[in-house]
Amino acid sequence: MIAASGGTVVHLEETGLRELAYSIGKYASGVYYTIEFMASDGALIDKMELAMRRDERLLRYLTVHLDKYGVKYNQDKRDGKI
């Protein structure tokens, strides 16, 4: 969906199965993913959030906007500088 809308995936990290801080319905654990991507405009964000809301397999999601310092920090962390 990201590539089809003109965005690029910078980094994909599968944190794996973890216990939730509190139960959501009957679920006590979940698989965590972190996807860092770049998009040319906010229309992609709206489409992605709509798709995530409609997907019954997703319990929760969080979309954040990184400033230039956050992007640099994440790159340095991946490169092992931090």
Secondary structure by P-SEA (a helix, b strand, c coil): ccccccccccccccccccccccccccccbbbbbbbbbccccaaaaaaaaaaaaacccccbbbbbbbcaaaaaaaaaaaaccc
